[in-house]
Amino acid sequence: MTGSPQMTSTRPDLPPGIADVVIIGAGVVGTAIARALGRYQLGCVLVDAAGDVGTGTTKANTAILHTGFDAVPGSLESRLVRRGSALLRDYAAQAGIPVERTGALLIAWTPEQEAELPAIAEKSRQNGYTAVRPVTRAELYRREPHLGPGALAALEIPDESILCPWTTPLAYATEAVRAGVRLLLNTRVTGITAAGPQPAGNGGGGTGGRPGGTGGRTRGSEASGEAGTDARGHVLATSRGELRCRWLVNAAGLESDRIDRMLGGGGFTIRPRRGELIVFDKLARPLIRSILLPVPTAQTKGVLVAPTVYGNVLLGPTAEDIDDAADTATTATGLAALRGAGRAIIPALLDEEVTATYAGLRAATEHRDYQIEVDRQRRYARAAGIRSTGLSASLGIAEYVLERLGAAGLPLRERSGSPAAPPVMPYIGEAGTRPYQDAARIAADPAYGRIVCHCERVTSGEIRDALAGPLPPADIDGLRRRTRVLNGRCQGFFCAATVSGLFAAGRQGVPGGLAGGPPGGPGVNAGELAGGQSGEPA
Ligand SMILES: Cc1cc2nc3c(=O)[nH]c(=O)nc-3n(C[C@H](O)[C@H](O)[C@H](O)COP(=O)(O)OP(=O)(O)OC[C@H]3O[C@@H](n4cnc5c(N)ncnc54)[C@H](O)[C@@H]3O)c2cc1C
């Protein structure tokens, strides 16, 4: 697509021509890769079956920016979590992604677990993270006075942090789109076909050359499962028509094995591992200072209690292998198990209000490590099996994939001019200044003083901005992830109708629908709230 594409597509709304690279999957991994590719003179397309970015596993996890202290030493995961978390820490500071360095305490509750702590500390050093240190029982209870009885000792991991899993892929995707990456949502890839021969000298894209033939043989599809290994580019059958590309990146998360099989791959199968979580109201936040981790087992990192950047407390996740990659329901058994575990860690937590429960599915495979490979022959990269650390590792994964794509022959010529700075995203964390707290901002634009969602202190200005932004939400859930609206303890009881009205008006582009509004319009003023009209603490 670089240069002047000369192809027609089977449907007018899909980009014509041959893309240099198509990335399947706009989760945190796919958007990070799209962002990285966007810096080069390439025509890239990012496709996702869903109507928004980050709606797969990316939106439903524990939201910890891991140091990688507990990874398997020498693994690719260890390397990329370490690299990725360092990159993301810097990126978040520039892009306004909420991150809080709360630190973590890994707590031993039995003599056997206590005996494991030195080995965990040694493993951390082998992973290149040396700041881990032992904590005595007395210090542990001094630091976390609400801890349940029976803790024996702990390890402190001072750099473990919490971050916003929603703003992160949105920031990557925004940067990618601004750089010219075409984002195609509601576009499911259903089959992949080998393209016909490409013209000589057009081996790696970047020229926008003439179309490859369309009569390539079928590699495989969801229906046939057939596979082939033609190397001359790809024709993708999608729910919205045909897309063609020279190189393909598979970042399809829970479906990455199916996509891989369409290309003749194999060697790994995704076995979804469900993790259920409980979110407690903000009144629970003073109960903990750090992320409270258990001693991990070979199967799972175990159930933790952690603060969120929105001021809540999380309890979870469970770990249950399931067959259905769409089954994100919570279960009575899972929630009961969490309550039991939570009661032992922080007994008072269970007296607090629950604002939400949810489940996310880890893209586990039969292998312990990430399944990342770049195949020069097939012009194909896969970033799969990113089980439980993909948020932290995302920028490391993107850097790694990009290097290998370059080595495999994808021409990486930087765009002229200096690289664009990261986008500055709307800040939705509790640790920084939100619009309703910013007098200067409110003076300049009264919509930032008009609170619509009382529990989460979301203003009509933020809703307006989200709807007018470069990646507007497709639905109310998308608006939640961009603003926090409806996420509070009332669960929309007071504001859902107003929010729906604003959403509908904003989506229809009704003039004045969201622009501050007249006095007495939707929402209340931040000043009124500060005067005590809301029972909800910040
Ligand atoms: C319970 C739980 C807790 C976790 N905690 C943490 C944590 O604290 N820290 C951390 O770093 N990581 C954590 N993780 C892991 C992290 O969430 C994942 O590694 C990461 O989100 C994976 O991102 P992804 O982009 O690979 O996948 P996804 O976010 O699932 O994205 C894949 C995308 O591909 C799209 N797609 C699939 N098939 C197709 C198709 N055929 N056509 C078009 N599009 C398609 C999907 O719609 C989806 O949007 C946790 C995971 C879980 C489940």
The ligand as an SDF file (V2000), in Angstrom:
LIG
                    3D

 53 58  0  0  0  0  0  0  0  0999 V2000
   -6.6490  -13.5730   34.4900 C   0  0  0  0  0  0  0  0  0  0  0  0
   -5.4840  -12.9650   33.7680 C   0  0  0  0  0  0  0  0  0  0  0  0
   -4.5730  -12.1720   34.4430 C   0  0  0  0  0  0  0  0  0  0  0  0
   -3.4950  -11.6110   33.7760 C   0  0  0  0  0  0  0  0  0  0  0  0
   -2.6910  -10.7390   34.4530 N   0  0  0  0  0  0  0  0  0  0  0  0
   -1.6990  -10.1050   33.7810 C   0  0  0  0  0  0  0  0  0  0  0  0
   -0.9030   -9.1470   34.4520 C   0  0  0  0  0  0  0  0  0  0  0  0
   -1.1440   -8.8230   35.6130 O   0  0  0  0  0  0  0  0  0  0  0  0
    0.1120   -8.5720   33.7630 N   0  0  0  0  0  0  0  0  0  0  0  0
    0.3860   -8.8920   32.4730 C   0  0  0  0  0  0  0  0  0  0  0  0
    1.3460   -8.3630   31.9220 O   0  0  0  0  0  0  0  0  0  0  0  0
   -0.3800   -9.7770   31.7950 N   0  0  0  0  0  0  0  0  0  0  0  0
   -1.4140  -10.3760   32.4220 C   0  0  0  0  0  0  0  0  0  0  0  0
   -2.2120  -11.2730   31.7670 N   0  0  0  0  0  0  0  0  0  0  0  0
   -1.8870  -11.6250   30.3830 C   0  0  0  0  0  0  0  0  0  0  0  0
   -2.2750  -10.5710   29.3820 C   0  0  0  0  0  0  0  0  0  0  0  0
   -3.5720  -10.0790   29.6380 O   0  0  0  0  0  0  0  0  0  0  0  0
   -2.1900  -11.2060   27.9940 C   0  0  0  0  0  0  0  0  0  0  0  0
   -0.9250  -11.8160   27.8360 O   0  0  0  0  0  0  0  0  0  0  0  0
   -2.3750  -10.1900   26.8930 C   0  0  0  0  0  0  0  0  0  0  0  0
   -3.5340   -9.4150   27.0870 O   0  0  0  0  0  0  0  0  0  0  0  0
   -2.4360  -10.9090   25.5570 C   0  0  0  0  0  0  0  0  0  0  0  0
   -2.6630   -9.9500   24.5600 O   0  0  0  0  0  0  0  0  0  0  0  0
   -2.8810  -10.3870   23.0640 P   0  0  0  0  0  0  0  0  0  0  0  0
   -2.8760   -9.1500   22.2610 O   0  0  0  0  0  0  0  0  0  0  0  0
   -1.9150  -11.4610   22.7140 O   0  0  0  0  0  0  0  0  0  0  0  0
   -4.3070  -11.1150   23.0470 O   0  0  0  0  0  0  0  0  0  0  0  0
   -5.7810  -10.5000   23.0350 P   0  0  0  0  0  0  0  0  0  0  0  0
   -5.9170   -9.3280   23.9150 O   0  0  0  0  0  0  0  0  0  0  0  0
   -6.7030  -11.6270   23.2970 O   0  0  0  0  0  0  0  0  0  0  0  0
   -5.9560   -9.9850   21.5440 O   0  0  0  0  0  0  0  0  0  0  0  0
   -6.1390  -10.8640   20.4640 C   0  0  0  0  0  0  0  0  0  0  0  0
   -7.0870  -10.1870   19.4970 C   0  0  0  0  0  0  0  0  0  0  0  0
   -7.1660  -10.9700   18.3120 O   0  0  0  0  0  0  0  0  0  0  0  0
   -8.4600  -10.8480   17.7970 C   0  0  0  0  0  0  0  0  0  0  0  0
   -8.7170  -12.0050   16.9320 N   0  0  0  0  0  0  0  0  0  0  0  0
   -8.6920  -13.3060   17.2710 C   0  0  0  0  0  0  0  0  0  0  0  0
   -8.9740  -14.0550   16.2050 N   0  0  0  0  0  0  0  0  0  0  0  0
   -9.1700  -13.2200   15.1620 C   0  0  0  0  0  0  0  0  0  0  0  0
   -9.5170  -13.4100   13.7990 C   0  0  0  0  0  0  0  0  0  0  0  0
   -9.7010  -14.6430   13.2810 N   0  0  0  0  0  0  0  0  0  0  0  0
   -9.6560  -12.3140   13.0200 N   0  0  0  0  0  0  0  0  0  0  0  0
   -9.4890  -11.0630   13.5210 C   0  0  0  0  0  0  0  0  0  0  0  0
   -9.1690  -10.8350   14.8110 N   0  0  0  0  0  0  0  0  0  0  0  0
   -9.0160  -11.8990   15.6250 C   0  0  0  0  0  0  0  0  0  0  0  0
   -9.3530  -10.8410   19.0430 C   0  0  0  0  0  0  0  0  0  0  0  0
  -10.6040  -10.2280   18.7790 O   0  0  0  0  0  0  0  0  0  0  0  0
   -8.5060  -10.0560   20.0280 C   0  0  0  0  0  0  0  0  0  0  0  0
   -8.8630   -8.6960   20.0940 O   0  0  0  0  0  0  0  0  0  0  0  0
   -3.2940  -11.8620   32.4050 C   0  0  0  0  0  0  0  0  0  0  0  0
   -4.2190  -12.6620   31.7080 C   0  0  0  0  0  0  0  0  0  0  0  0
   -5.3190  -13.1810   32.3720 C   0  0  0  0  0  0  0  0  0  0  0  0
   -6.3290  -13.9650   31.6130 C   0  0  0  0  0  0  0  0  0  0  0  0
  1  2  1  0
  2  3  1  0
  2 52  2  0
  3  4  2  0
  4  5  1  0
  4 50  1  0
  5  6  2  0
  6  7  1  0
  6 13  1  0
  7  8  2  0
  7  9  1  0
  9 10  1  0
 10 11  2  0
 10 12  1  0
 12 13  2  0
 13 14  1  0
 14 15  1  0
 14 50  1  0
 15 16  1  0
 16 17  1  0
 16 18  1  0
 18 19  1  0
 18 20  1  0
 20 21  1  0
 20 22  1  0
 22 23  1  0
 23 24  1  0
 24 25  2  0
 24 26  1  0
 24 27  1  0
 27 28  1  0
 28 29  2  0
 28 30  1  0
 28 31  1  0
 31 32  1  0
 32 33  1  0
 33 34  1  0
 33 48  1  0
 34 35  1  0
 35 36  1  0
 35 46  1  0
 36 37  1  0
 36 45  1  0
 37 38  2  0
 38 39  1  0
 39 40  1  0
 39 45  2  0
 40 41  1  0
 40 42  2  0
 42 43  1  0
 43 44  2  0
 44 45  1  0
 46 47  1  0
 46 48  1  0
 48 49  1  0
 50 51  2  0
 51 52  1  0
 52 53  1  0
M  END
$$$$
